[in-house]
Amino acid sequence: MYELERRAIFSKKWLLTTHQIRLPNPGDWLRYQVAGFDFVIAKDRTGVINAFHNVCRHRAFPVVTSDGGNNSILACKYHNWSYALNGKLTKAPSYQDIESFDKSQNSLFPIHVHIDTNGFIWVNMEASEKPTTAWEDDYKNIDKQDRFKVYNFDDYQFDHMWQMEGEYNWKLLGDNYNECYHCPTTHPDIPTVADLSAYAVVTENSYVQHLGRPTPEQIAKGFNVAATFYFPNASMNVSPHFFFIQRFIPKSPDTSIMYYEVFRNKTSSDEDFQVISDIYKRIMSEDKQLCASAHKNIQAGVFINGQLHPKMEQGPLFFQKLVRDVVTDHHKEEKKAGKEIWPARQRLPGDAKASEQDLDFCSSVDCGSLKKEGLEW
């Protein structure tokens, strides 16, 4: 199932990644990983923000090995193939002597980029010229929601990132984030930042808005928060003192990372920022323990499913339906095609007959070895 999710979800859906605040200068770049995909977001010398797979076009070695930096050229440390920050190949040692070699056909594999109204950067890894799903199809006007109108995201600056890795499936994190039915039991800090008596969610397209009615005291302290979940694996909490992007990053079926980028309002005092930052770190640490314990019991082979509350757990029900629909539709496409479909995979040129034959052979061997009903092509 995890590999199917990689093909059906993470290869095709728009993924909220970061904010352009993190790339202020030409040459700035950041490396990200999700579900086995390794990619780079970079600002080129013209100021355009690009994204591409962290895969050298020569022999698939990573072009970058650190988390970020500023460079005019990204050089692979295997055979020194070099690329500009728009992904174009600038140097391939000794290949200038090969008449059939075309530098223009050996740029880094591009990734679609969308920058929304508020400056948030989204990526889509589908290798087609245009993604099957346009950003607007899933998220139209979510960047213009009324709750954001009181914020100017240029008033914030990147402060820090942190992460927690645990033994749980990424979907448990999605379920957990999208309800607060558990909050009175497990999160003693929640009443500080939210009035649970007024808590509700609104589900639409591919997102979940978490709504509340902050008290006058919470508003005065800057604890009022606008929280939104963006399918499949990201959320954002915005407040007067800070906002953070949370990404649920699967590493395997049983291991995930909770990754946080925290941005601070330039006018917030150290005390105001630290108080709310610490509150959320405690809450997320508590969520980690919840998901790890639930995952362990699920893996034991006893529990299949429980009845979710139609109101209190509306968010998880919506999230689970999105996952179910996407993977089911993709699986139907694969059954019809008689092979696995990897939307993010390199598109081979028409004259690459040998490579196509190799792929067909490997696919037939792999699929022929799958003896489970519904997976044998």
Order of alpha helices (4+ residues) and beta strands (2+ residues): alpha-beta-beta-beta-beta-beta-beta-beta-beta-beta-beta-alpha-beta-alpha-alpha-alpha-beta-beta-alpha-beta-beta-beta-beta-alpha-alpha-alpha
